[in-house]
Amino acid sequence: MFACAAPDYTEQIAEIDSQIIKLDEAHLKFAALRIDSMTSLGRKVEQDMKLVSKKFEGELPLEKAIPINDYRGIKSLVKKTKPLIANAKVEIPEVRQQLVSLRKALTDKADRDAKGARINSEYVAIALQNEKLAAEFAITQVDDIEQRVNDVFARFEDFYPKVQLFLDSLRNLPE
């Protein structure tokens, strides 16, 4: 009688470890983003736009309308970024947990997954590919969020000085 040796998944475990490291680096990058400050800027722009609506009557001259419109766009960018942030907060830990679970199954030489499916070379190849794609997507999403957060700050620094005097003049108008 021949004993079946458990498959050697050393390469796959190393790939999982690599993906976990990349995901952890993306998580650290995500945690360091100035998301709260970005959200505060979005609220400031929203309040400023309410001020314009409340206190300004008439048509803005083009030289004021264009910067105000550009400034208003910051609010939209913040609004579009928030769902990505919420998704990343959930997805990064989930993908990491999936990788850790797959790694544990391979190191424990498990023959069945949590759902009872047989773990073999084909299963491992498919599961690893799926988790690698999920990790790459999460990492790309963090990069996209980082770019958007940086864009919010850059736009604010560019556009606020162009509208500040106008906004201040509205703030100084009587109620």
N, C-alpha and C positions, 0 to 999 in steps of 0.2 A: 504494500500500500504506500502510495506517495503522499507526502504532506505538501499542501499548497502553501507556498511562502506568500506572506502579505506583500502586496506591491510596494515598491519603493517610491515614495512621493517626495523625496528630498528636494528635487527641483521645484515642484509645485509649492511646497512649504516655503522655500526661499522666495518665490514669486509673491506669495501671500504676504510674507514679512515685508517685502519691498513695497507692496501696495499699502500696507498698514502704515509704514513710515511716511510715505507720500501723503496719505490721508491725514495723518497726525500733523504733518507740516502745514497742510492746507487748513486744518482746524485751528492751529495756532495763528496763522495769518488772518483767518476769519475773526477770531477772538480779538485780535489787535486792531481791527478796523474801527473807525470812529463812527459807528452806526448811530449811537445816541446823539452825537453832535450833528450828524447829517439830518436826523429826524428833527432836531431843534431848528436847524436852518430851514427845513421844509415848512415848519410851523410859522417861522418868522416871515417867510415869503407869503404864506397864506394870509397872515394877519396884515401884512403890508398891502396885499391886493384887496382885502376887505376895506382897508382905509381908503384906498384909491376909489373903490366903488362908492363908498359912503360920502366922501368929502369932495370928490372931483365931479363936476358937471361939465358937460360939453365934450368937444372933440380934442384929443391930444394932438399937438403938432407932431409931425413925423419924427423930428429929432428927439422927442420924449417918448413917443409911442414905441419905437423900435427897441430902445433899451428896456422899457417896462415889459414889453412882450418877451424879450430874452430873459429878463429876471423872472417873470412868471413861469417860464419853462422849467425853472429849477424845481418848483412844486411838483410838476408832472414827472420829472425824473425821479424824485424821491418816492412818489406814489407808485411808480412802476418798479422800483427797486425793492420795496417792502415785501411783496410776496416771494421774491427770490430769497430774501434774507430768512423769512419764515420757513421756506422749504429747506434751505441749507441747514438751519438749526435742527431740523428733524432728520434730514437725509444723511448728514455726515456721521452721526452716531449709529444710525441704522446700518449703513454700509460697513462701518468699522466692525460692528457686532457680527454681521454676516461673515466677514473675513475671518474674525476670531473663531467663530463657530466652525467654519470650514477647516481652518488650521487645526483646531482641536480634534475634529473628526479624523483628520489625516494622521496626526501624531498619535492618537489613541488607536489607530488602525481599525476604526469602526467599520462595520460592514453594512450598516443601515443608517439613513439620516433620520431626523426627528419625525418625518412623515412616513417612515418605513420603506422608503425607496432604497434599492440596493446601491451601495457605493462601490463603483468599479472605475476603471481608467476612463471610460467614456463619460460617466457621471462627473468625475473630477474635472475633466477637460471642459465640459459644458459649464459646470458651476464656477470654475475658476475664470473662464471667459466672461460669464455674466457678472461676476463680482468685480472683475477688472474693469469692465465697461462702466459699471455703476460708480466705482471709485474715480475713474477718469472723468465721468460726468460731474461728480460732486466737486472735484478739484477744479475743473473748468468753470463751474458755477461760482466758486469762490473767487476765481480770477475775474470773472465778469462782474461780480458784486464789488470787488475792490476797485475796478475801473470806474464803475458807476459812482461809488462813494467819492473817489478822487475827482470825478467830473463835477459832482455837486459842489465840492469845495472850490474847485477852479472856476466854475461858472459864477459862484457867489463872489469870489474875490475879483472877478472881472466885471460883473454887472452891477453889484451893489454900489460901488463908487459912482457909477453913471446915473443911478436913480436916487441916491441918498439925499441930495439937496431938494429934489422934488418931493420926496416922501416927508422930509423934515418940514417943508413948507406946509404940507397938508396937516401934519401933526400940530402945527402952530395955529391952524385955523380954529376959530371958536366952534363949539358944538352946535 
